């Protein structure tokens, strides 16, 4: 079957995974993203990769790709929400305890 496949976590050599993570971070910063975004890539059979899109408002349910990707990196859904709330409060100059 041809077409794209979603694999979380991706089965990639560690050096490719590191390069993709670095490129995702550069793309996030280059566009001035803040808080959360999902950077999607296409990876070819010969391990070349290209940014497909940067989704600044990714689906945000516990079954969305964003939540699945975070879970694969060890961050649970409740922790994602806690981190985003803390980040938003810090940006607004308030603390979570306030």
trRosetta pair geometry for C-beta under 8 A, 3 or more apart (Angstrom, degrees):
i j d omega theta_ij theta_ji phi_ij phi_ji
4 42 7.2 -88 -110 -114 108 90
6 65 6.9 -100 -152 -114 138 116
7 10 5.1 97 90 -111 101 52
7 11 6.0 -55 143 -1 148 86
8 65 7.3 -178 -58 -150 143 74
8 68 4.9 75 111 139 167 110
8 69 5.7 -109 -133 -87 126 60
8 72 4.9 -137 168 -46 91 150
9 69 7.9 97 -101 -136 67 62
9 72 4.3 157 -60 174 87 134
9 73 7.6 111 -91 -61 118 66
10 17 6.9 171 78 -102 112 98
10 43 7.4 103 -164 3 140 153
12 16 4.5 -114 172 86 115 117
12 17 4.7 145 88 -58 119 87
12 20 7.3 18 121 4 171 139
12 43 7.0 -103 -97 -143 121 166
12 47 7.5 123 -148 -130 94 98
13 16 4.8 85 62 9 84 105
13 17 7.0 -155 91 -7 40 88
13 47 6.9 -1 22 -127 115 143
14 17 5.5 -54 -145 38 34 114
14 18 6.2 36 157 -20 67 104
15 18 5.7 -49 -146 36 32 112
15 19 6.4 33 154 -19 63 106
16 19 5.7 -55 -147 38 32 111
16 20 6.3 32 154 -19 66 106
16 43 7.5 77 168 -136 133 130
16 47 5.3 -102 -97 -166 143 111
16 49 7.0 123 -169 -19 102 131
17 20 5.8 -56 -147 37 29 110
17 21 6.4 31 154 -20 64 105
18 21 5.7 -53 -147 35 31 112
18 22 6.4 31 154 -18 65 106
19 22 5.7 -53 -148 37 31 111
19 23 6.3 29 154 -17 65 106
19 49 7.5 144 105 42 110 131
20 23 5.7 -54 -144 39 32 110
20 24 6.2 37 154 -23 65 104
20 41 5.8 -78 -145 -22 117 167
20 43 7.8 -38 -86 -80 139 116
20 49 5.8 -33 -93 109 103 167
21 24 5.7 -53 -148 34 30 113
21 25 6.5 29 154 -18 63 105
22 25 5.8 -55 -151 36 31 111
22 26 6.4 31 151 -18 65 106
23 26 5.6 -53 -146 37 35 112
23 27 6.2 35 155 -19 67 105
23 39 7.8 -170 112 144 80 147
23 41 7.7 83 90 -90 129 130
23 49 7.5 169 46 102 159 119
23 51 6.7 -147 147 -59 117 103
24 27 5.8 -54 -146 37 29 111
24 28 6.3 36 152 -24 63 106
24 39 3.9 170 -137 65 92 146
24 41 7.6 -85 -72 -43 100 115
24 51 7.8 148 -94 -104 59 105
25 28 5.6 -51 -147 33 31 116
25 29 6.4 24 157 -12 64 107
26 29 6.0 -59 -148 42 30 106
26 30 5.9 33 155 -26 66 111
27 30 5.6 -52 -139 34 29 114
27 31 6.5 14 164 -6 63 109
27 39 5.3 117 78 -123 135 138
27 51 5.6 138 -94 -106 155 152
27 54 5.7 -163 146 -78 119 131
28 31 6.7 -75 -158 43 21 97
28 33 4.5 -81 -164 50 72 130
28 37 5.7 167 -121 58 95 129
28 39 6.4 -94 -56 -47 89 128
28 54 7.1 174 -87 -143 56 130
29 32 7.5 33 -177 -75 36 30
29 33 7.3 -77 -66 38 23 85
31 37 7.9 132 77 -127 131 175
31 54 6.0 169 6 98 162 161
31 56 7.6 -127 127 -75 136 119
33 37 4.4 -52 -159 -17 148 144
33 54 7.0 -121 -62 168 139 130
33 56 5.9 -149 -120 -115 103 98
34 91 7.5 86 164 -96 134 146
35 84 6.0 58 -164 -136 100 89
35 87 5.6 149 -113 114 74 141
35 88 7.0 34 -106 -67 121 83
36 58 6.9 -94 136 29 109 107
36 66 7.1 64 168 -162 128 137
36 80 7.8 52 -93 -172 144 104
36 84 6.2 -32 -27 -100 120 117
37 54 5.7 12 165 179 129 92
37 55 6.3 162 -168 81 74 50
37 56 4.8 -30 -111 -110 106 51
37 58 6.9 124 -158 -21 35 106
38 54 7.5 165 82 -157 44 48
38 55 4.5 -8 58 57 93 106
38 58 4.0 70 -3 -74 123 145
38 65 6.6 88 -156 102 159 109
38 66 5.1 -111 -68 -91 128 93
38 69 7.0 129 -129 31 109 154
39 51 6.3 -55 -175 -134 101 103
39 53 7.8 -167 -148 97 46 43
39 54 5.1 -14 -105 -108 75 80
39 55 7.8 -164 -76 22 29 70
40 51 7.4 98 78 -165 52 61
40 52 4.4 -54 107 61 98 113
40 53 5.1 13 47 52 112 78
40 54 7.6 -163 19 -80 73 32
40 55 6.8 48 -15 -10 108 106
41 49 4.9 9 178 -175 127 113
41 50 6.6 150 -155 75 78 34
41 51 5.9 -55 -100 -105 73 39
41 52 5.9 164 -122 -4 14 93
42 49 6.6 169 85 -149 49 62
42 50 5.4 -8 54 57 96 87
42 52 5.1 104 -27 -65 88 109
43 47 6.6 -12 -173 -134 101 40
43 48 7.3 162 -154 81 54 39
43 49 4.6 -19 -100 -96 73 96
44 47 6.9 -63 72 12 74 14
44 48 4.6 9 33 52 120 87
44 49 7.3 -150 8 -73 74 45
51 54 6.9 -6 -179 -47 124 87
55 58 4.5 90 112 -79 121 80
58 64 6.6 138 145 152 95 135
58 65 6.8 -99 -176 70 124 94
58 66 4.1 126 115 -56 136 130
59 64 3.5 -168 109 -132 105 132
59 65 6.5 86 52 26 113 79
59 66 6.1 -179 71 7 66 108
60 64 5.9 -53 -71 23 13 158
60 66 6.1 -28 -95 64 60 141
60 67 7.2 111 -151 -44 44 103
61 64 4.8 119 47 -28 70 100
61 67 6.7 -88 94 -5 41 143
62 67 5.3 -160 -145 165 33 166
62 77 4.7 -10 -115 -104 93 157
63 67 6.8 10 -2 65 8 133
63 68 7.4 26 -168 -50 37 104
64 67 5.0 94 57 12 79 99
64 68 6.9 -144 98 -4 41 90
65 68 5.5 -59 -144 41 33 112
65 69 6.0 33 158 -22 69 106
66 69 6.0 -56 -148 35 26 108
66 70 6.5 22 155 -14 62 108
66 80 8.0 120 137 -157 100 156
67 70 5.8 -56 -146 39 31 109
67 71 6.2 34 154 -22 65 107
67 77 5.3 15 -148 -98 118 95
67 80 6.7 -120 -114 8 75 163
68 71 5.6 -53 -145 36 30 113
68 72 6.4 34 154 -22 63 104
69 72 5.7 -52 -150 33 31 113
69 73 6.8 17 153 -7 63 106
70 73 5.9 -66 -153 44 34 102
70 75 4.3 -68 173 77 95 107
70 76 7.7 -155 123 -46 105 3
70 77 7.7 119 86 -83 127 47
70 80 5.4 50 144 -79 167 125
71 74 7.7 88 -174 -43 31 8
71 75 6.8 -101 -81 71 32 54
71 76 6.3 51 -108 -107 82 45
71 77 7.2 -8 -70 -44 105 74
75 79 5.2 -127 -168 91 78 126
75 80 5.9 99 142 -64 111 82
75 83 7.7 -20 -165 -9 131 145
76 79 4.8 91 59 11 76 106
76 80 7.2 -130 102 -11 40 86
77 80 5.7 -49 -152 27 33 114
77 81 6.8 29 153 -14 64 103
78 81 5.8 -55 -154 37 35 111
78 82 6.4 37 149 -20 67 105
79 82 5.4 -50 -144 37 36 114
79 83 6.2 38 156 -20 67 104
80 83 5.9 -58 -151 36 28 110
80 84 6.3 22 155 -15 65 109
81 84 5.9 -57 -145 39 30 108
81 85 6.2 30 157 -18 66 107
82 85 5.9 -57 -146 38 28 109
82 86 6.2 26 157 -16 64 109
83 86 5.8 -57 -146 39 29 110
83 87 6.2 30 154 -21 64 108
84 87 5.5 -52 -144 37 31 113
84 88 6.3 32 156 -18 64 106
85 88 5.8 -56 -148 38 30 110
85 89 6.3 27 156 -16 65 107
85 96 6.6 79 123 -111 103 107
86 89 5.9 -56 -146 39 29 109
86 90 6.2 31 155 -21 64 107
86 96 5.3 -37 -103 -56 79 124
87 90 5.7 -55 -147 36 29 112
87 91 6.4 31 153 -20 63 105
88 91 5.7 -53 -149 34 32 112
88 92 6.4 21 154 -11 65 109
89 92 5.7 -62 -147 44 33 106
89 94 4.7 -84 -169 84 88 87
89 95 6.2 74 141 -155 127 11
89 96 5.5 150 54 -70 164 59
89 98 7.4 166 -167 37 126 112
90 93 7.7 47 -178 -71 31 20
90 94 7.7 -108 -74 63 23 48
90 95 7.5 40 -84 -103 66 52
94 98 4.8 -108 -173 50 100 149
95 98 5.0 116 58 -19 74 101
